[in-house]
Amino acid sequence: MPFATESGQSTGLVPALFTATSAACVTGLVVVDTPTHWSTAGEVVILALIQMGGLGVMTLASLLSLLVFRRFGLRMRLTAQAETKTLGLGDVRRVVGRILLLSLLFELVVAVALTARLVTGYGFGFGRAVYEGVFHSVSAFNNAGFALYSDNLMGFVTDAWFCLPIALAVIAGGLGFPVWLELFRRFRQPRRWTLHTKITVWVTLVLLVGGALVVTAAEWTNPGTLGPLSWPGKLLAGFFAATMTRTAGFNNLDIAEMHSGTLLVQDVLMFIGGGSAGTAGGIKITTFALLAFVILAEIRGEPTVHVMGRRLPEGVQRQALTIVLIGVGVVVLSVLALQAISPFGLDAVLFEVISAFATVGLSTGITAQLPDLGQILLVALMFIGRLGPITLASALALRERVRRYELPEERPIVG
């Protein structure tokens, strides 16, 4: 609609579709400059799509998880009824209500912090500061990465009072609703946490610290990124850049100026993503961690996989392997297709594809330069990456059944 743009002219179908998909899938990739192309009305539409997309994904993932767990819980006690058991209205209402309350609480706290900083540190008028504070708070908690500045957040690269609230909101949204629900209940009793919460919390810490160290060290002397900054600024910028690979999409450094090794590290972090039933994308932390534990058990020669005092079911191991391999296949095929229709190199194309598939939103700057077919491919990747891992994991779990017989065993040569 013409009222959605600053110029008052209608936007083409492909840019409008791309922006709407990027917002609803909480990705953050853009083909037009958000603050200069879209009017305030257009920005409000984007903000609404981000909020609905984030709430929708958390609700869908949480309800599907509850459905899966309830089915397997009842299966031990009931027979045929377990196959068709659905959630009660009270369960759905309670889960949705808690997700909404949690989201609004985090967004409100971060919005207040950002508003105060814009008023006191940058001389913004109160109304404008509130608007931008709310917009960036919602965008951060939902891991969207949309910003109201043409250089995204590069103008705040050394401002800890602005960057840290954004980073904390991204981490909070990426942990997932089930983790926060358990942390509220048993924060001082980590030994009683579920295996899912333990894996999500500890692996998140490892990836955040490890990613920040690697990115900061790799870019420390790069004149196009961290080189000109003071050492406190480098530490802050490196931590922020690594945190954004949790599928947030804000950038405080010029991604196109980063070394190839740094881009590869960020590719891996983006592909892993954040926690399940949260606003982050990727294959999810638990999926990555489960495969790591499977490999460790195989190296040790152990017949079963034990994690933090619990044994992993074989079905969960197969589900994790399936999700990862399908994700790798989608990325590889998309990279081949995008390279065939665009003039860009492998580093940039691989980064762009993983960013879209993992609903991250970071870019080396080639998004707007891609042909329409390439942008439509990214639209499909954002949609697949947003809903694919959730629905695939649930479908695999719900399709699990008991085999009535086994065939003779034969071992092929491996390796």
N, C-alpha and C positions, 0 to 999 in steps of 0.2 A: 504494500500500500504506500502511496506517495507520502503520507504523513509520517512514515517511519524513517525517512531520510532527511538529512539536513538540507539537501538541495530541493526537496519537494517533488522529486521525480521518482518514478517507480524503479525498483531494483530488479535486475534480471532474475530469471527463475533459478539458475544454478547458484549464484551467490546467496540468494534468499534461502534456498534449500540447504546449502552448505552451512550457513550460519545457524539456521533453525536446528539442524541435526547436531551441530557442534554444541549448541546450548542445551538441548534436551538430553543429549548423551554426556553432558558435563565434560566436554573435551577441551575446548578453548582454541582450536585451530581456527584461523580466520582467513578469508580471501579479500576482505576490505578492511580498512582501518576503522576500528570500532568507534572511537570518539569523534572522528571527523565525518564518517559516512552516515552513521545512524543518528537520528534526532533523539531527544529525551524520550519520546514515545517509543521509538525503536529500541532504545536501551532498556526501557521498562519491560518490553516484550521479551527481550533476551534474559533479563533478570528473572522474570516469571518462569520461563522455560527451564532455567538453571535450577530454580527452587523445586519445580515440579519434577524435573528429571532426577534430582538428587533424592528427594523424598520417595519418589516412585521406585527407584532402584533399591534403596534400603528396605522399603516395605516389601517389595516383591521377593528380594533375597531372604529376608527374615521369615516371611510366611512360608516360602518354599522349604527353608531349612526346618521350620517347625513341623511342616507336613511330613517331611522325610523322617525326622526323629520320632514323631508320633506314630507313624506307620510301623517303624521297626520296633518301637516299644510295645505296641499292641500285638504285634505279630507273635510274640512269645505267649500271649494269653488267649488270643482270639484266633479264629480260623478265617472264614470267608469275609467277615465284617472288616477285618483289618485292611483288606484290599481296597475297600471303598470308603474308608473312614475319612471324613473331611474335618476341617477346623470348625469349631463352634463360633457363633457370632461374638461371644464374649472374648474369645481368644484373639480374633481379628481386631476387634475394637481396642483391646488392651495393648496389643503390639503396635498398632498404628498410632494410638495416642501417645505412647511412650517415645516412639521415634520422632513424632512431631514436636513433643516437648523438649527432647534432647537437642534436636536440631535448632529450634528457636533459642534455646538457652545459650548454646555455643555461639550462634550468630549474633545474638544481642551483646554478649560480653565483648566479642571482637569488634563489633561495630562501634561500641562506646570507646574502646581504646583507639581505634583508627580515627574516629571523629575528633577526639581530644587532641591527637597528634596533629591532624591537619589544621585545626584551629590555632593551637599554640605554637606549632613549629613552622607553619607555612602561611599563616595569615588568611586562611580560607574563611569566608562567611559561614555562619552557623548552618544555614540551610543547605548550602553546597557541600559542606563538610559532612553533614548527616547523610546526604544522598550518596556521596562517594564512599563514605564509611560503610553504609549498609550494602551497597553494591559489591564492594570488594570483600566484605565479610561473607556474604552469601556465596560469592564466587569461590572464596577460599575454602570454606567448610565443605562445599559440595565438590571440591577438587576440579573446578571448571577452568580457571585460569584466564577468564575474560578480565580485561583491565580497561579503565577509562583514560588511558594515556597512550599516545602513539608509540612510545618506546617501551610499552608494558610497564614494568617497575624498575627499569634501569636508572631512573632518576632518584630512586631511594636505595641505591646499592649499599651505602654505608650507614643507613638510618636504621639502627636496631629497634627503635621505638615503633617503627612502621613494619619492618620486615619480620620481626619475631612474632607479633600477633598473627600475621598472615601464615607464617610457617607452623605455628602451633595449631591454628585452625585446620590447616591441611592435614597435619598428623592426626588430629582428633577425628576428622571426617573419614580418614583412611583406615582407622582401626576397626570400625564396624560396630553396629548397634549391639550385637551379642556380647562383645568384649566390654563395652562401656557398661552394659547392664550388670555384668558380673563384677566389674571393678567397683561399681557403686555399692554392691552388696558385700563383697569380701576383699576390699582393698588391702586390709591389714592381715589377710590370711592367704598369701600366695600359694601355700601348699594345697589349699582346697580349690584352687582354680581348676577349671576344666582344661583338658589337653589343648583344645582350640585356643583358649585365652593365653595359656602359657606360650604356645608356639607363636601366636601373633605378636604378643608383647615383646618377647625376647628376640625374635628374628627381626622385628621392626627396629629395635635398638641397635642390633648388629649392622643392619643395612644402612641406617641413618649415620652411625658413627663411621663405619667403614667407607661408605660412599662419600661422606664429607672429607675424610682424610685423603682419599684417592683423588677426588676432583681438585681439592685445594693444592695438593702436592703437584699434580700434573699441570695446573694452570698458574702456579705461583709466580713464574717469571714471564708469562705470556703477556706481551704488551697490549694485546687486543682484549684481554679479559682482566685478570687479577694483577697483572704487572704494575700498573700505575697506583694501586691502592696501598695504604699503610697496612702493617701486619694485622691490626685488629679488624680493619676493613676486609682484608683477604679472608680471615677466618669466618667472619660473618657472611660474606658473599659466597664462600665455598660451601658453608653449611646450608645456606638458603638454596643454592643451585642444586645440591644433592637432594634436599628435601622435596623440591619441586618435581623430581623424577618419580615421586610416589603418585604420579598421575595428576598433578595439580596444573601445570602448564604456565604458571607465572615465570617470567625470566628477568633477572636483575643483571645478567651479563649477555653479551652478544654471542649467541650460540654459534653463528657462522664463523666466528674467530677462534673457536676452541680447537684444540689439537684433535687429530683423528682418534688417538687412544682415549681421550676424554669422552668423545662421542660414543665410542664403543662401550665404555663403562656405563654411560647413561642409557644406552640401548638395553643393556642387561637389566639395569634397575627399573626402567620403564616396563619392560616385558614382565618382570616379576610383579610389579604393582603393589597394592596395599592389602588390607584385610578383607575377608569375606563379609558380605552383608553390610558393606560400607559404601562410601561415595567414590572410592578409588577403583581403578580398572586393573588391567593386566590379568595374568593367570592366577593371581592371588598368592600371598605369602605362604599360606598353609600348603598349597599345592606344591610350591617350590621346596618348602622344608620337608614335606613328606618324601619327595623323591630323593632329597639329600640323605635322609635317614635310611631309605631303602638301599641306596648305594653303599652307605657305611656298613649296614648289616651284611651286604653281599661281600664286601671286602673282608670283613671279619669272619666270614664263613658261617654266619648264624642262620638257622633255618627259618626263623621268624623275625619280624621287625619290632623292636621294643623302643619306645620313646617316653622318657620321663616317667617311668614306672607303669607304663601302659603298653599293651600289645596292639599293633595296628592290624585291622582286618585286611585280608587279601583284596577284598572288593574295593576298599578305599585306595589301596596302592594302584590298582588297575585304573581306577577313575582318574587319579592324579596323572598317571602316565598318558592316558588318552587325551586329557585336556591339554597337556604340554605339547604333545606331538601334533595334535590338530592345530594348536596355536602356531607352532613353528611352520607347519605346512601352509597355513593361511598367509603368514608373513612372507615366506619365500616366494610363493606364487604371486603375491601382490607386488613384491619388489621387482620380479621379472617383468610383470605387466607394465609397471610404472616406468621402468627403464626403457622399455620398448617404445613408449609414446612420449618420452620427455628427454631432454638433452643433459640431464644432471647426472653426476657421478654416484657411485655406490654408497659412499658415506652419507650423503645428503638424502638419497632416496630411502635407504634403510632406516635412517633416523625418522624420516617423515612417516613411513609406513608403520613402524612400531609405535610412534606417537599417536597415530590415528587408531590403531588396533587396541592399544592399551588405554585409550581415551585420556591421553596426557595433555596435549596441546602445545608442547614445545616444538619449535621449528627452526631450521637453519635459514629460513626466509624464502623458501621456494614455493610455498603453498599457493600464493596468488599468481605465480608464473606458470603453474601447471595448466595444460589444456583442459577444456571442460570435461573430457573423458577421464582425465586423471583426477580431477576434483570429485567427480561422481564416484570413482573408485574409492577415494578417501571417505566419502559419505557412507558407502557400504561398509567399509572397514570400521568406522566409528560405531555404526549400528550393531554390527556383528560383535565387535569387541565389548560393547556395553552390555548386551544381553546374552551373548553366546556362552561364556564360561558359566554364568548362573544357571541358565536353562539346561545346558549340557550336563553339568554336574548333578542337577536334580533329576533329569531324565535317566541318567545312568544309575543313580541310586534307586529310583523307583522301579526300574526294569529288572533289578537283580532278582534272580530266582534260583531255586535249588535244582541241580541236575540229577536226574533219576538214575543215571548210569555213567560210567567212565570208560573210555576207550583204552586199548593197550598203550602203554607209555613207550616213547622212543625219543632219544635225545639227539638232536642235530648238532653239528659242529658249530661252536660259537667262537668268533674271533679269528 
